[in-house]
Each structure stands twice: as C-alpha cells, then as structure tokens.
Amino acid sequence: MVNQILQQLLKRYSKLNHLELAIAGAVGSIVECYRNGGKVLVCGNGGSSADAGHIVGELMKSFEAKRPLNSDIQQKLTSQFGERGSLLSEKLQQGLPAISLSEHTSLITAISNDLGGDFIFAQQVAGYGNPGDVLLALSTSGNAQNVLDALMVAKAKGLKTIGMAGQTGGKMKEFCDVLINVPETRTAFVQELHLPVYHVLCMMVEKEIFG
C-alpha cells in the first residue's frame, strides 16, 4: 500500500520519476525517527514557511488514516477524569511529533533581534534537536542562509537531514542526507511540485506507522 501511494504520485507527476528513491529514502528516515521516539523539525521561508506549517498539520493529526490514541492513555483518561476523560480518549488522535520552526513569532523575533535573522532556524535546531530526530528543510533555491545554517547545526547534532529544493539543489545538497530536488527553477513552479511530494511523504509515513 505504501509503495502504491508513491507510484500514484509518479503516475500523476511523471517529471518526478527520477526522485523515486529519494522520496522513499526520506520516508524511511522519518519512519525510523518516529519508531525511535524522535520528532521532525521543519523549516522554510515565505511560501516554504507555509509549506512547513502544512506538513506539521498533516503529521500532528490524522491525515488519511485512523489514529486512535494509545489504549493505555485512553484507559487512563477514562479512569482518572470520568466523562470528560472519556470524551478526550474518543476524540483525540495519535500525533506524529513535528514542529514548524516558522511559527513561534516571539522566539523568532527575539533571535532575529538579538542574534540576527540568519540564525532563526539554527537556534531552534540547537534547542529542540536531538540525535535521531529529522530536520526537513525547504528552500526553492537551496541557498537560503538561515536554512543552510539550520542544516549545519542539525548535522553537528546528529539529526538526519532531508532537503526539498529546486532543480540544482543549490548549496543545500552539501548538507542533506536525502535531497528531493524537483525539476523546476522558478520559485512558484518549485513550490507547486513540493506540495504533492510532501503530501505523499506524509501519507506514506502515516501508513507505515498506523497501517
């Protein structure tokens, strides 16, 4: 089923055929991260910042599969908190831990003001990142300095690094364990191809984890 999801993407977007192994590799890294109790950090600027938030939204709650809470947590909620606990156990879904590094306005502005704008993602990777976590970094050019800095810190801290970029991969390719460089160069066209790719990443990870 997981491979079928990828094949459906490649059928709809044949220009992405050469990225089959890269996409599968990215899924494998994220699944391994989650099975080992890790989390995914996501970063990008502008439209890629919006994409980072979109990705987190697909990971942190049900995307296409059912995700009931762990049965032990359900039982504890019900036994400890009565009717409300029972409602929580029924309504809440199992999340896949993910953080968009673009969302914390107070933190980002503090880092930008005190350290400099190039460091807004790197500082967060330094704080949040642990060995075995994944940094998923988006840059249409592959050259955004704040994204490159985040990747450098991630490599130093033992995170797996996945990059999504345009055709050349830019400087990003030096720092990525897996590079998904879609075959476009114009910002809008790169982002148009990033969306179906990260949707499929999220679908495949969800299927691997939840069946």
C-alpha positions as CSV (number, residue, x, y, z in Angstrom):
1,M,0.0,0.0,0.0
2,V,2.8,2.4,0.9
3,N,4.5,1.8,-2.5
4,Q,1.2,2.3,-4.2
5,I,1.0,5.8,-2.8
6,L,4.4,6.6,-4.3
7,Q,3.5,5.1,-7.6
8,Q,0.3,7.1,-7.8
9,L,2.4,10.3,-7.4
10,L,4.8,9.3,-10.1
11,K,2.0,8.4,-12.4
12,R,0.4,11.9,-11.9
13,Y,3.7,13.7,-12.0
14,S,6.0,11.8,-14.4
15,K,8.6,14.5,-14.2
16,L,9.3,13.3,-10.6
17,N,10.2,9.8,-11.7
18,H,13.9,10.3,-11.0
19,L,13.1,11.1,-7.4
20,E,11.5,7.8,-6.5
21,L,14.5,6.6,-4.5
22,A,15.0,9.9,-2.8
23,I,11.3,10.1,-1.7
24,A,11.4,6.5,-0.4
25,G,14.6,7.3,1.4
26,A,13.0,10.4,3.1
27,V,10.1,8.3,4.2
28,G,12.4,5.7,5.6
29,S,14.3,8.3,7.6
30,I,11.2,9.8,9.1
31,V,9.6,6.4,9.9
32,E,12.8,5.3,11.7
33,C,12.9,8.6,13.6
34,Y,9.3,8.1,14.8
35,R,9.8,4.5,15.7
36,N,12.8,5.5,17.9
37,G,10.8,8.2,19.7
38,G,12.1,11.2,17.8
39,K,10.5,14.2,16.2
40,V,10.6,16.1,12.9
41,L,11.6,19.7,12.7
42,V,10.5,21.6,9.6
43,C,11.8,25.0,8.3
44,G,11.5,27.3,5.3
45,N,10.9,30.9,4.3
46,G,8.0,32.6,2.7
47,G,5.9,30.1,0.8
48,S,8.1,27.4,2.1
49,S,7.3,28.5,5.6
50,A,3.7,28.0,4.8
51,D,4.6,24.6,3.5
52,A,6.4,23.8,6.7
53,G,3.2,24.5,8.7
54,H,1.2,22.5,6.2
55,I,3.5,19.5,6.7
56,V,3.2,19.7,10.5
57,G,-0.6,19.8,10.2
58,E,-0.6,16.6,8.3
59,L,1.7,14.8,10.8
60,M,0.3,16.0,14.1
61,K,-3.2,14.7,13.5
62,S,-4.9,12.3,11.2
63,F,-4.3,12.9,7.5
64,E,-5.9,9.9,5.8
65,A,-5.6,7.0,8.3
66,K,-7.4,6.5,11.6
67,R,-5.1,7.3,14.5
68,P,-6.7,6.3,17.9
69,L,-4.8,7.2,21.0
70,N,-2.6,4.6,22.6
71,S,-5.0,2.3,24.5
72,D,-3.2,2.8,27.8
73,I,-3.6,6.6,27.5
74,Q,-7.3,6.1,26.6
75,Q,-7.8,3.9,29.7
76,K,-6.0,6.4,32.0
77,L,-8.1,9.3,30.7
78,T,-11.3,7.5,31.2
79,S,-10.5,6.1,34.6
80,Q,-9.0,9.3,36.0
81,F,-11.2,12.0,34.5
82,G,-14.6,10.5,34.1
83,E,-16.9,11.7,31.4
84,R,-14.5,14.4,30.1
85,G,-11.6,12.0,30.1
86,S,-13.8,9.5,28.1
87,L,-14.6,12.3,25.6
88,L,-10.9,13.1,25.2
89,S,-10.0,9.4,24.8
90,E,-12.5,9.2,22.0
91,K,-11.8,12.5,20.2
92,L,-8.1,12.9,20.3
93,Q,-5.8,11.3,17.7
94,Q,-2.3,10.0,17.9
95,G,0.1,12.7,16.6
96,L,3.4,12.2,15.0
97,P,5.6,14.8,16.8
98,A,6.5,17.7,14.4
99,I,7.4,21.3,14.9
100,S,7.5,24.1,12.3
101,L,10.4,26.4,13.1
102,S,8.5,29.3,11.5
103,E,5.6,29.5,13.9
104,H,6.9,31.0,17.1
105,T,6.8,34.7,16.5
106,S,8.1,35.9,19.8
107,L,11.0,33.4,19.7
108,I,11.8,34.2,16.0
109,T,11.8,38.0,16.6
110,A,14.0,37.6,19.7
111,I,16.5,35.5,17.8
112,S,16.4,37.9,14.9
113,N,16.9,41.0,17.1
114,D,19.5,39.5,19.4
115,L,21.5,37.2,17.1
116,G,20.5,38.0,13.5
117,G,18.0,36.8,11.0
118,D,20.2,34.1,9.6
119,F,20.0,32.2,12.9
120,I,16.3,31.9,13.4
121,F,16.2,28.2,12.5
122,A,19.7,27.2,13.6
123,Q,19.0,28.4,17.2
124,Q,15.8,26.3,17.3
125,V,17.6,23.2,16.0
126,A,20.2,23.8,18.7
127,G,17.5,23.9,21.3
128,Y,15.0,21.3,20.0
129,G,17.2,18.9,18.1
130,N,18.3,15.5,19.4
131,P,20.3,12.7,17.7
132,G,17.9,10.6,15.6
133,D,15.5,13.5,15.0
134,V,14.9,14.7,11.4
135,L,15.2,18.2,10.0
136,L,13.1,18.6,6.9
137,A,14.4,21.8,5.3
138,L,12.6,23.6,2.3
139,S,14.3,26.1,0.1
140,T,13.3,26.6,-3.5
141,S,16.8,27.8,-4.5
142,G,18.5,25.6,-2.0
143,N,20.6,28.6,-0.9
144,A,18.7,30.3,1.9
145,Q,21.3,31.0,4.5
146,N,19.1,30.5,7.5
147,V,18.1,27.1,6.1
148,L,21.7,26.2,5.4
149,D,22.7,27.2,9.0
150,A,19.9,25.0,10.4
151,L,21.2,22.1,8.3
152,M,24.7,22.6,9.6
153,V,23.6,22.6,13.2
154,A,21.4,19.5,12.5
155,K,24.4,17.6,11.1
156,A,26.6,18.6,14.0
157,K,23.9,17.4,16.5
158,G,23.3,14.0,14.8
159,L,19.9,14.7,13.2
160,K,19.0,13.2,9.8
161,T,18.7,15.9,7.2
162,I,16.2,16.0,4.3
163,G,16.2,18.8,1.9
164,M,13.5,19.9,-0.6
165,A,14.7,22.3,-3.3
166,G,14.6,23.2,-6.9
167,Q,16.4,21.6,-9.8
168,T,20.0,22.3,-8.8
169,G,19.7,21.7,-5.1
170,G,21.8,24.7,-4.5
171,K,24.2,24.7,-1.6
172,M,21.7,22.7,0.4
173,K,22.8,19.5,-1.2
174,E,26.1,19.5,0.7
175,F,24.3,19.2,4.0
176,C,21.4,16.8,3.2
177,D,21.3,13.0,3.8
178,V,18.4,13.0,1.4
179,L,17.8,15.6,-1.3
180,I,14.5,16.0,-3.1
181,N,15.3,18.5,-5.9
182,V,12.2,18.8,-8.1
183,P,12.9,19.7,-11.8
184,E,11.9,23.3,-11.8
185,T,13.8,26.6,-11.2
186,R,11.1,29.3,-10.8
187,T,10.0,29.7,-7.2
188,A,6.3,29.2,-7.9
189,F,6.8,26.1,-10.0
190,V,9.2,24.6,-7.5
191,Q,6.6,25.1,-4.8
192,E,3.9,23.6,-7.0
193,L,5.8,20.4,-7.1
194,H,6.9,20.4,-3.5
195,L,3.2,20.2,-2.3
196,P,2.4,16.8,-3.9
197,V,5.7,15.4,-2.8
198,Y,5.3,16.3,0.9
199,H,1.7,15.2,0.8
200,V,2.9,11.8,-0.3
201,L,5.7,11.8,2.3
202,C,3.1,12.4,5.0
203,M,0.7,9.7,3.5
204,M,3.4,7.1,3.3
205,V,4.8,7.8,6.8
206,E,1.2,7.6,8.2
207,K,0.6,4.3,6.5
208,E,3.9,2.9,7.8
209,I,3.2,3.9,11.3
210,F,-0.5,3.3,11.6
211,G,-1.2,0.7,8.9
